[in-house]
């Protein structure tokens, strides 16, 4: 393939390709609820142990993020991204042939390592685009479309091939991504964004508050999301209805990403974050019902994923504007990675180790309350960062 050395990152095709490539690692993360459910059924382990496997995936993601932060200034971004996608494809292939619990954990750790590396590089690439808030929105749209198709296919794949079919699907997604490596810049200095708004030197107080808020936000959502499918099943819904609900939630994710992409910072960042977190807490309350109806469960999951995708670009936009070098974004991705490890891990501890015991909806209530508490804390933590922006840019609305 003839790779271009100077791709215009602000062209429509580059935005489309880069945001879609960046969605591939996150599709695996979004599919965690069915991954956990599939592991419980295929390997006859408790939901807690399945949650620990999900945590291993996320631990690799976090490690990949921090390793990328250390080496992405020295090595070719395109080369790193290519090797990381290859590692993901290989690790998901190994997950198919591994039958031991600890070997699967190791394979998921390697998959996460590649995923964290790919995401760190491509998020930094998106951060160099002219309108990064909008581009992050399109990134979430892309991952919602792909994830929606995967959720839709899950019942059929699970019925015929079990969890191995899901791992194969992940591997094929990574191999497909390798065909588009030519759009990834070779290094961080290759693409300047002359049309981008002027950014002052890195403000690390803003970055610190932003990363803390991002961690709390992602952890508070990832904990209940990990058990979203099992929670619906415990509430009396069939696997077909929970899978359909998760598939429909990707439409919410598309709408949420589109809203962020289209509105950008027209109404500032504080208003979308405040309203979004309030709706997210309401969606978690809706999941608290002991006997779920399809419509209540589907609406709650739809709101959860849709608003998640609407708020996240604004949190990433704060980090992008706080540090023009892209280092804060790489560390921000690390904060997401830590949250992705911590959320499922704490959720697994809260659920408990119940191998042969039928879990009820109440078994997952501590996880839902944990999520609500962290979303509240994230809203509080983001206020100092936005206040600093207001002082720097002298605009209470734009920032």
DRENDO-1510 file (C-alpha; in Angstrom, 1 decimal, always signed):
<recs>
REC; n; res; u; v; w
REC; 1; UNK; +0.0; +0.0; +0.0 .
REC; 2; UNK; +1.3; +3.4; -0.9 .
REC; 3; UNK; +1.2; +5.4; +2.3 .
REC; 4; UNK; +1.0; +9.2; +2.1 .
REC; 5; UNK; +3.6; +11.1; +4.1 .
REC; 6; UNK; +1.6; +14.3; +4.4 .
REC; 7; UNK; -2.1; +13.6; +4.9 .
REC; 8; UNK; -4.4; +16.5; +5.6 .
REC; 9; UNK; -6.0; +15.5; +8.9 .
REC; 10; UNK; -8.7; +18.1; +8.4 .
REC; 11; UNK; -10.0; +16.5; +5.2 .
REC; 12; UNK; -13.3; +14.7; +5.4 .
REC; 13; UNK; -11.9; +11.3; +4.3 .
REC; 14; UNK; -9.1; +11.6; +6.9 .
REC; 15; UNK; -11.5; +12.5; +9.7 .
REC; 16; UNK; -13.7; +9.5; +8.7 .
REC; 17; UNK; -10.9; +7.0; +8.5 .
REC; 18; UNK; -9.0; +8.1; +11.7 .
REC; 19; UNK; -12.2; +8.3; +13.8 .
REC; 20; UNK; -13.3; +4.9; +12.5 .
REC; 21; UNK; -9.9; +3.3; +13.2 .
REC; 22; UNK; -9.9; +4.8; +16.7 .
REC; 23; UNK; -13.3; +3.2; +17.3 .
REC; 24; UNK; -12.0; -0.4; +16.8 .
REC; 25; UNK; -10.3; -0.7; +20.2 .
REC; 26; UNK; -13.4; +0.8; +21.9 .
REC; 27; UNK; -15.8; -1.6; +20.2 .
REC; 28; UNK; -14.1; -4.3; +22.3 .
REC; 29; UNK; -14.7; -2.2; +25.4 .
REC; 30; UNK; -18.3; -1.4; +24.5 .
REC; 31; UNK; -18.9; -5.1; +24.0 .
REC; 32; UNK; -17.8; -5.9; +27.6 .
REC; 33; UNK; -21.4; -6.7; +28.9 .
REC; 34; UNK; -21.8; -9.5; +26.3 .
REC; 35; UNK; -18.2; -10.5; +26.8 .
REC; 36; UNK; -18.8; -11.0; +30.5 .
REC; 37; UNK; -22.1; -12.8; +29.9 .
REC; 38; UNK; -20.5; -15.1; +27.3 .
REC; 39; UNK; -17.6; -16.0; +29.5 .
REC; 40; UNK; -20.0; -16.9; +32.4 .
REC; 41; UNK; -21.9; -19.2; +30.0 .
REC; 42; UNK; -19.0; -20.7; +28.1 .
REC; 43; UNK; -16.6; -21.3; +31.0 .
REC; 44; UNK; -19.1; -21.8; +33.8 .
REC; 45; UNK; -17.5; -19.2; +36.0 .
REC; 46; UNK; -19.1; -16.7; +38.4 .
REC; 47; UNK; -19.9; -13.2; +37.2 .
REC; 48; UNK; -17.2; -12.0; +39.5 .
REC; 49; UNK; -14.5; -14.1; +37.8 .
REC; 50; UNK; -15.8; -13.0; +34.4 .
REC; 51; UNK; -15.6; -9.4; +35.6 .
REC; 52; UNK; -11.9; -10.0; +36.6 .
REC; 53; UNK; -11.3; -11.1; +33.0 .
REC; 54; UNK; -12.8; -7.9; +31.8 .
REC; 55; UNK; -10.5; -6.0; +34.2 .
REC; 56; UNK; -7.5; -7.8; +32.7 .
REC; 57; UNK; -8.5; -6.5; +29.3 .
REC; 58; UNK; -8.7; -3.0; +30.7 .
REC; 59; UNK; -5.4; -3.4; +32.6 .
REC; 60; UNK; -3.7; -4.1; +29.3 .
REC; 61; UNK; -5.4; -1.1; +27.9 .
REC; 62; UNK; -4.0; +1.1; +30.6 .
REC; 63; UNK; -0.5; -0.3; +30.3 .
REC; 64; UNK; -0.6; +0.3; +26.6 .
REC; 65; UNK; -1.7; +3.9; +27.1 .
REC; 66; UNK; +1.2; +4.7; +29.4 .
REC; 67; UNK; +3.7; +2.9; +27.3 .
REC; 68; UNK; +2.5; +4.9; +24.3 .
REC; 69; UNK; +3.0; +8.1; +26.3 .
REC; 70; UNK; +6.6; +7.2; +26.9 .
REC; 71; UNK; +7.5; +6.2; +23.4 .
REC; 72; UNK; +5.2; +7.9; +20.9 .
REC; 73; UNK; +7.5; +11.0; +20.8 .
REC; 74; UNK; +10.4; +8.8; +19.6 .
REC; 75; UNK; +8.9; +6.3; +17.3 .
REC; 76; UNK; +6.7; +6.4; +14.2 .
REC; 77; UNK; +3.0; +6.7; +15.1 .
REC; 78; UNK; +2.0; +4.7; +12.0 .
REC; 79; UNK; +4.4; +1.9; +12.8 .
REC; 80; UNK; +3.3; +1.7; +16.5 .
REC; 81; UNK; -0.4; +1.7; +15.4 .
REC; 82; UNK; +0.2; -1.1; +12.9 .
REC; 83; UNK; +2.1; -3.3; +15.4 .
REC; 84; UNK; -0.6; -2.7; +18.1 .
REC; 85; UNK; -3.4; -3.7; +15.7 .
REC; 86; UNK; -1.5; -6.9; +14.9 .
REC; 87; UNK; -1.1; -7.6; +18.5 .
REC; 88; UNK; -4.8; -7.2; +19.1 .
REC; 89; UNK; -5.6; -9.5; +16.2 .
REC; 90; UNK; -3.2; -12.2; +17.5 .
REC; 91; UNK; -4.4; -11.9; +21.1 .
REC; 92; UNK; -8.1; -12.3; +20.1 .
REC; 93; UNK; -7.1; -15.3; +18.0 .
REC; 94; UNK; -5.3; -16.8; +21.0 .
REC; 95; UNK; -8.4; -16.2; +23.2 .
REC; 96; UNK; -10.2; -18.7; +20.9 .
REC; 97; UNK; -7.8; -21.5; +21.5 .
REC; 98; UNK; -7.2; -20.9; +25.2 .
REC; 99; UNK; -9.3; -23.0; +27.6 .
REC; 100; UNK; -7.6; -22.2; +30.9 .
REC; 101; UNK; -9.0; -19.3; +33.0 .
REC; 102; UNK; -5.6; -17.7; +33.5 .
REC; 103; UNK; -4.5; -18.1; +29.9 .
REC; 104; UNK; -7.6; -16.3; +28.8 .
REC; 105; UNK; -6.8; -13.5; +31.3 .
REC; 106; UNK; -3.3; -13.3; +29.7 .
REC; 107; UNK; -4.6; -13.2; +26.2 .
REC; 108; UNK; -7.1; -10.4; +27.2 .
REC; 109; UNK; -4.3; -8.5; +28.8 .
REC; 110; UNK; -2.4; -8.6; +25.5 .
REC; 111; UNK; -5.4; -7.5; +23.5 .
REC; 112; UNK; -5.9; -4.6; +25.9 .
REC; 113; UNK; -2.2; -3.7; +25.5 .
REC; 114; UNK; -2.7; -3.2; +21.8 .
REC; 115; UNK; -6.0; -1.4; +22.2 .
REC; 116; UNK; -4.5; +1.1; +24.6 .
REC; 117; UNK; -1.6; +1.8; +22.2 .
REC; 118; UNK; -3.9; +2.3; +19.2 .
REC; 119; UNK; -6.3; +4.6; +21.1 .
REC; 120; UNK; -3.5; +6.8; +22.6 .
REC; 121; UNK; -2.0; +7.4; +19.2 .
REC; 122; UNK; -5.2; +8.1; +17.3 .
REC; 123; UNK; -6.7; +10.2; +20.1 .
REC; 124; UNK; -3.6; +12.4; +20.0 .
REC; 125; UNK; -4.0; +12.5; +16.2 .
REC; 126; UNK; -7.6; +13.6; +16.5 .
REC; 127; UNK; -6.5; +16.3; +19.0 .
REC; 128; UNK; -4.5; +17.9; +16.2 .
REC; 129; UNK; -7.5; +18.4; +14.0 .
REC; 130; UNK; -9.1; +21.8; +13.5 .
REC; 131; UNK; -12.2; +21.1; +15.5 .
REC; 132; UNK; -11.3; +18.4; +17.9 .
REC; 133; UNK; -14.5; +18.5; +19.9 .
REC; 134; UNK; -16.5; +17.8; +16.7 .
REC; 135; UNK; -14.0; +15.1; +15.7 .
REC; 136; UNK; -14.4; +13.3; +19.0 .
REC; 137; UNK; -18.1; +13.3; +18.4 .
REC; 138; UNK; -17.7; +11.7; +15.0 .
REC; 139; UNK; -15.4; +9.1; +16.7 .
REC; 140; UNK; -18.2; +8.2; +19.1 .
REC; 141; UNK; -20.6; +8.0; +16.2 .
REC; 142; UNK; -18.3; +5.5; +14.4 .
REC; 143; UNK; -17.8; +3.3; +17.4 .
REC; 144; UNK; -21.6; +3.3; +18.0 .
REC; 145; UNK; -22.4; +2.2; +14.5 .
REC; 146; UNK; -19.9; -0.7; +14.6 .
REC; 147; UNK; -20.8; -1.7; +18.1 .
REC; 148; UNK; -24.5; -1.6; +17.2 .
REC; 149; UNK; -23.9; -4.1; +14.4 .
REC; 150; UNK; -21.9; -6.3; +16.8 .
REC; 151; UNK; -24.6; -6.3; +19.4 .
REC; 152; UNK; -27.2; -7.2; +16.8 .
REC; 153; UNK; -25.2; -10.1; +15.6 .
REC; 154; UNK; -24.3; -11.3; +19.2 .
REC; 155; UNK; -27.3; -13.7; +19.8 .
REC; 156; UNK; -26.7; -15.5; +16.5 .
REC; 157; UNK; -22.9; -15.7; +16.9 .
REC; 158; UNK; -23.3; -16.8; +20.5 .
REC; 159; UNK; -25.8; -19.5; +19.6 .
REC; 160; UNK; -23.6; -21.1; +16.9 .
REC; 161; UNK; -20.1; -20.4; +18.0 .
REC; 162; UNK; -20.2; -19.2; +21.7 .
REC; 163; UNK; -17.7; -16.7; +23.0 .
REC; 164; UNK; -15.1; -17.9; +20.4 .
REC; 165; UNK; -17.2; -16.3; +17.7 .
REC; 166; UNK; -17.0; -12.9; +19.5 .
REC; 167; UNK; -13.2; -13.2; +19.7 .
REC; 168; UNK; -13.0; -14.0; +16.0 .
REC; 169; UNK; -15.1; -11.0; +15.2 .
REC; 170; UNK; -12.8; -8.8; +17.2 .
REC; 171; UNK; -9.8; -10.2; +15.4 .
REC; 172; UNK; -11.3; -9.6; +12.0 .
REC; 173; UNK; -12.1; -6.0; +12.9 .
REC; 174; UNK; -8.4; -5.4; +13.8 .
REC; 175; UNK; -7.2; -7.0; +10.5 .
REC; 176; UNK; -9.6; -4.8; +8.6 .
REC; 177; UNK; -8.1; -1.7; +10.3 .
REC; 178; UNK; -4.6; -2.6; +9.1 .
REC; 179; UNK; -5.8; -1.8; +5.5 .
REC; 180; UNK; -6.1; +1.9; +6.4 .
REC; 181; UNK; -2.8; +2.6; +8.2 .
REC; 182; UNK; -1.8; +5.0; +5.4 .
REC; 183; UNK; -4.0; +7.6; +7.0 .
REC; 184; UNK; -2.2; +7.5; +10.3 .
REC; 185; UNK; +0.6; +10.2; +10.4 .
REC; 186; UNK; +4.1; +9.0; +10.7 .
REC; 187; UNK; +4.9; +11.3; +13.7 .
REC; 188; UNK; +3.4; +14.0; +15.8 .
REC; 189; UNK; +5.0; +17.0; +14.1 .
REC; 190; UNK; +3.9; +15.9; +10.6 .
REC; 191; UNK; +0.5; +17.6; +10.8 .
REC; 192; UNK; +0.2; +21.0; +12.1 .
REC; 193; UNK; -3.2; +22.6; +12.3 .
REC; 194; UNK; -2.7; +26.2; +11.1 .
REC; 195; UNK; -6.5; +26.8; +11.2 .
REC; 196; UNK; -6.9; +25.7; +14.7 .
REC; 197; UNK; -7.7; +28.3; +17.4 .
REC; 198; UNK; -4.7; +29.6; +19.3 .
REC; 199; UNK; -3.9; +27.5; +22.3 .
REC; 200; UNK; -1.8; +28.8; +25.1 .
REC; 201; UNK; +1.1; +27.0; +26.7 .
REC; 202; UNK; +0.1; +23.9; +28.5 .
REC; 203; UNK; -2.1; +24.6; +31.6 .
REC; 204; UNK; -1.4; +21.7; +33.8 .
REC; 205; UNK; -3.9; +22.6; +36.5 .
REC; 206; UNK; -6.7; +22.4; +33.9 .
REC; 207; UNK; -5.3; +19.2; +32.7 .
REC; 208; UNK; -5.1; +17.7; +36.2 .
REC; 209; UNK; -8.7; +18.6; +37.0 .
REC; 210; UNK; -9.8; +17.4; +33.6 .
REC; 211; UNK; -8.1; +14.0; +34.0 .
REC; 212; UNK; -9.6; +13.5; +37.4 .
REC; 213; UNK; -13.1; +14.3; +36.2 .
REC; 214; UNK; -12.5; +12.0; +33.1 .
REC; 215; UNK; -11.4; +9.2; +35.4 .
REC; 216; UNK; -14.4; +9.5; +37.7 .
REC; 217; UNK; -16.8; +9.8; +34.8 .
REC; 218; UNK; -15.6; +6.7; +33.0 .
REC; 219; UNK; -15.2; +4.6; +36.1 .
REC; 220; UNK; -18.7; +5.6; +37.3 .
REC; 221; UNK; -20.2; +4.5; +34.0 .
REC; 222; UNK; -18.0; +1.4; +33.3 .
REC; 223; UNK; -18.8; -0.2; +36.6 .
REC; 224; UNK; -22.6; -0.6; +36.0 .
REC; 225; UNK; -22.1; -1.0; +32.2 .
REC; 226; UNK; -20.0; -4.1; +32.8 .
REC; 227; UNK; -23.0; -5.9; +34.2 .
REC; 228; UNK; -25.7; -4.3; +32.1 .
REC; 229; UNK; -26.5; -7.4; +30.2 .
REC; 230; UNK; -26.6; -9.7; +33.3 .
REC; 231; UNK; -28.6; -7.0; +35.2 .
REC; 232; UNK; -31.3; -7.1; +32.5 .
REC; 233; UNK; -31.3; -11.0; +32.7 .
REC; 234; UNK; -31.6; -10.8; +36.5 .
REC; 235; UNK; -34.6; -8.5; +36.0 .
REC; 236; UNK; -36.4; -11.2; +34.0 .
REC; 237; UNK; -35.5; -10.3; +30.4 .
REC; 238; UNK; -34.3; -12.9; +27.9 .
REC; 239; UNK; -30.9; -12.7; +26.2 .
REC; 240; UNK; -32.7; -11.7; +22.9 .
REC; 241; UNK; -34.2; -8.7; +24.6 .
REC; 242; UNK; -31.1; -7.6; +26.4 .
REC; 243; UNK; -29.0; -7.9; +23.2 .
REC; 244; UNK; -31.7; -6.0; +21.3 .
REC; 245; UNK; -31.6; -3.3; +23.9 .
REC; 246; UNK; -27.8; -3.0; +23.8 .
REC; 247; UNK; -28.0; -2.9; +20.0 .
REC; 248; UNK; -30.6; -0.1; +20.1 .
REC; 249; UNK; -28.5; +1.8; +22.6 .
REC; 250; UNK; -25.9; +2.2; +19.8 .
REC; 251; UNK; -28.5; +4.4; +18.0 .
REC; 252; UNK; -28.4; +6.5; +21.2 .
REC; 253; UNK; -24.6; +6.5; +21.0 .
REC; 254; UNK; -24.8; +7.8; +17.4 .
REC; 255; UNK; -27.2; +10.5; +18.3 .
REC; 256; UNK; -25.1; +11.5; +21.3 .
REC; 257; UNK; -22.0; +11.7; +19.2 .
REC; 258; UNK; -23.8; +13.6; +16.5 .
REC; 259; UNK; -25.1; +16.2; +19.0 .
REC; 260; UNK; -21.6; +16.8; +20.3 .
REC; 261; UNK; -20.1; +16.9; +16.8 .
REC; 262; UNK; -22.7; +19.4; +15.5 .
REC; 263; UNK; -23.0; +21.6; +18.6 .
REC; 264; UNK; -19.3; +21.6; +19.5 .
REC; 265; UNK; -18.7; +24.4; +22.0 .
REC; 266; UNK; -21.6; +26.6; +20.8 .
REC; 267; UNK; -23.1; +26.4; +24.3 .
REC; 268; UNK; -19.9; +26.0; +26.2 .
REC; 269; UNK; -18.9; +22.8; +27.9 .
REC; 270; UNK; -20.3; +23.2; +31.4 .
REC; 271; UNK; -24.0; +23.0; +30.3 .
REC; 272; UNK; -23.7; +19.8; +28.3 .
REC; 273; UNK; -21.6; +18.2; +31.1 .
REC; 274; UNK; -24.1; +19.2; +33.9 .
REC; 275; UNK; -27.2; +18.2; +31.9 .
REC; 276; UNK; -25.6; +15.0; +30.6 .
REC; 277; UNK; -24.5; +13.7; +34.0 .
REC; 278; UNK; -27.9; +14.4; +35.5 .
REC; 279; UNK; -29.5; +12.3; +32.7 .
REC; 280; UNK; -27.0; +9.5; +33.3 .
REC; 281; UNK; -27.8; +9.3; +37.0 .
REC; 282; UNK; -31.5; +9.1; +36.0 .
REC; 283; UNK; -30.7; +6.2; +33.6 .
REC; 284; UNK; -28.9; +4.3; +36.4 .
REC; 285; UNK; -32.0; +4.8; +38.7 .
REC; 286; UNK; -34.2; +3.3; +35.9 .
REC; 287; UNK; -32.0; +0.2; +36.0 .
REC; 288; UNK; -32.6; -0.2; +39.7 .
REC; 289; UNK; -36.1; -1.8; +39.2 .
REC; 290; UNK; -36.3; -5.3; +40.5 .
REC; 291; UNK; -38.6; -6.5; +37.6 .
REC; 292; UNK; -37.5; -5.0; +34.4 .
REC; 293; UNK; -39.8; -4.4; +31.4 .
REC; 294; UNK; -38.2; -4.3; +28.0 .
REC; 295; UNK; -39.2; -0.7; +27.4 .
REC; 296; UNK; -37.8; +0.6; +30.7 .
REC; 297; UNK; -34.6; -1.4; +30.3 .
REC; 298; UNK; -34.1; -0.4; +26.6 .
REC; 299; UNK; -34.8; +3.3; +27.4 .
REC; 300; UNK; -32.3; +3.3; +30.3 .
REC; 301; UNK; -29.6; +1.6; +28.3 .
REC; 302; UNK; -30.4; +4.0; +25.3 .
REC; 303; UNK; -30.0; +7.1; +27.6 .
REC; 304; UNK; -26.9; +5.7; +29.3 .
REC; 305; UNK; -24.9; +5.1; +26.2 .
REC; 306; UNK; -26.3; +8.1; +24.2 .
REC; 307; UNK; -25.5; +10.7; +26.9 .
REC; 308; UNK; -22.2; +9.0; +27.6 .
REC; 309; UNK; -21.2; +9.7; +24.0 .
REC; 310; UNK; -22.4; +13.2; +24.2 .
REC; 311; UNK; -20.5; +14.2; +27.4 .
REC; 312; UNK; -17.2; +12.4; +26.7 .
REC; 313; UNK; -16.1; +14.7; +23.7 .
REC; 314; UNK; -16.4; +17.8; +26.0 .
REC; 315; UNK; -14.2; +16.2; +28.6 .
REC; 316; UNK; -11.6; +15.2; +26.0 .
REC; 317; UNK; -11.9; +18.7; +24.4 .
REC; 318; UNK; -10.8; +20.2; +27.8 .
REC; 319; UNK; -7.7; +18.1; +27.8 .
REC; 320; UNK; -7.0; +18.9; +24.1 .
REC; 321; UNK; -7.2; +22.7; +24.7 .
REC; 322; UNK; -5.2; +22.5; +27.9 .
REC; 323; UNK; -2.0; +21.1; +26.3 .
REC; 324; UNK; -1.2; +21.7; +22.5 .
REC; 325; UNK; +1.5; +19.0; +22.6 .
REC; 326; UNK; -1.0; +16.2; +22.9 .
REC; 327; UNK; +0.6; +14.8; +26.1 .
REC; 328; UNK; -2.4; +15.6; +28.2 .
REC; 329; UNK; -4.6; +13.7; +25.8 .
REC; 330; UNK; -2.3; +10.7; +26.0 .
REC; 331; UNK; -2.4; +10.8; +29.8 .
REC; 332; UNK; -6.2; +11.4; +29.6 .
REC; 333; UNK; -6.5; +8.2; +27.7 .
REC; 334; UNK; -4.5; +6.7; +30.5 .
REC; 335; UNK; -7.0; +8.0; +33.0 .
REC; 336; UNK; -9.7; +6.3; +30.9 .
REC; 337; UNK; -7.7; +3.1; +31.0 .
REC; 338; UNK; -7.4; +3.2; +34.7 .
REC; 339; UNK; -11.1; +3.8; +35.0 .
REC; 340; UNK; -11.8; +0.9; +32.6 .
REC; 341; UNK; -9.8; -1.4; +34.9 .
REC; 342; UNK; -11.1; +0.0; +38.2 .
REC; 343; UNK; -14.8; +0.1; +37.2 .
REC; 344; UNK; -15.2; -3.6; +36.3 .
REC; 345; UNK; -12.9; -4.6; +39.2 .
REC; 346; UNK; -14.8; -2.7; +41.9 .
REC; 347; UNK; -18.1; -3.8; +40.3 .
REC; 348; UNK; -17.0; -7.5; +40.5 .
REC; 349; UNK; -16.1; -7.0; +44.2 .
REC; 350; UNK; -19.5; -5.4; +44.9 .
REC; 351; UNK; -21.3; -8.2; +43.1 .
REC; 352; UNK; -19.4; -10.9; +45.0 .
REC; 353; UNK; -18.3; -14.4; +44.1 .
REC; 354; UNK; -21.5; -16.4; +43.5 .
REC; 355; UNK; -20.7; -19.4; +41.4 .
REC; 356; UNK; -23.9; -21.4; +41.7 .
REC; 357; UNK; -26.2; -18.8; +43.2 .
REC; 358; UNK; -28.8; -17.0; +41.0 .
REC; 359; UNK; -28.3; -13.3; +41.3 .
REC; 360; UNK; -31.2; -10.9; +41.5 .
REC; 361; UNK; -31.5; -7.3; +40.5 .
REC; 362; UNK; -30.8; -6.3; +44.0 .
REC; 363; UNK; -27.4; -8.0; +43.8 .
REC; 364; UNK; -26.3; -5.2; +41.4 .
REC; 365; UNK; -27.8; -2.2; +43.3 .
REC; 366; UNK; -24.4; -1.4; +45.0 .
REC; 367; UNK; -22.8; -1.1; +41.6 .
REC; 368; UNK; -25.5; +1.3; +40.4 .
REC; 369; UNK; -25.1; +3.5; +43.6 .
REC; 370; UNK; -21.4; +3.4; +43.1 .
REC; 371; UNK; -21.8; +4.8; +39.6 .
REC; 372; UNK; -24.2; +7.6; +40.7 .
REC; 373; UNK; -21.7; +8.7; +43.4 .
REC; 374; UNK; -18.8; +8.9; +40.9 .
REC; 375; UNK; -20.8; +10.8; +38.3 .
REC; 376; UNK; -21.7; +13.4; +41.0 .
REC; 377; UNK; -18.0; +13.6; +41.9 .
REC; 378; UNK; -17.0; +14.0; +38.3 .
REC; 379; UNK; -19.4; +17.0; +37.9 .
REC; 380; UNK; -17.9; +18.7; +40.9 .
REC; 381; UNK; -14.3; +18.1; +39.8 .
REC; 382; UNK; -14.7; +19.5; +36.3 .
REC; 383; UNK; -15.8; +22.9; +37.6 .
REC; 384; UNK; -12.3; +24.2; +38.5 .
REC; 385; UNK; -11.0; +23.3; +35.0 .
REC; 386; UNK; -13.8; +25.2; +33.3 .
REC; 387; UNK; -13.3; +28.2; +35.7 .
REC; 388; UNK; -9.6; +28.3; +34.7 .
REC; 389; UNK; -10.7; +28.3; +31.0 .
REC; 390; UNK; -13.0; +31.2; +31.7 .
REC; 391; UNK; -10.1; +33.2; +33.1 .
REC; 392; UNK; -7.7; +32.4; +30.3 .
REC; 393; UNK; -10.1; +33.0; +27.4 .
REC; 394; UNK; -12.2; +35.7; +29.1 .
REC; 395; UNK; -15.3; +34.0; +27.9 .
REC; 396; UNK; -17.9; +32.4; +30.2 .
REC; 397; UNK; -19.8; +30.8; +27.3 .
REC; 398; UNK; -17.2; +29.3; +24.9 .
REC; 399; UNK; -15.3; +27.4; +27.5 .
</recs>
